[in-house]
Amino acid sequence: MKNAVRLEILGREYTIKSDEGEERVQKIGEYVNRKIKEISESSKAISILNVAILATLNIANDYFDLLEKQNKLTRAVEDKSGRLIEIIHSAIKKKED
């Protein structure tokens, strides 16, 4: 069931319909506002549209950084799991012999 959650982004109110809970949607809105504020405070002379675009690029960069970290962790877990499986198979084979 979709929840209707009110958010304020760039001083405008939006009603977001989401399957996520209100608390999560609010956290996402706060994150977006924080990114927008970071950009607008560091670059006073740019338009709201450019602030939104730069904030979007920063959010996308954060997302891809997390994806890369997740992929590295997944590969590390897969490597370690593979080694553990080899150790287990080796131990089982020794017991059978």
Secondary structure, 3 states (H helix, E strand, C coil): CCEEEEEEECCEEEEEEECCCHHHHHHHHHHHHHHHHHHHHHCCCCCHHHHHHHHHHHHHHHHHHHHHHHHHHHHHHHHHHHHHHHHHHHHHHHHHC
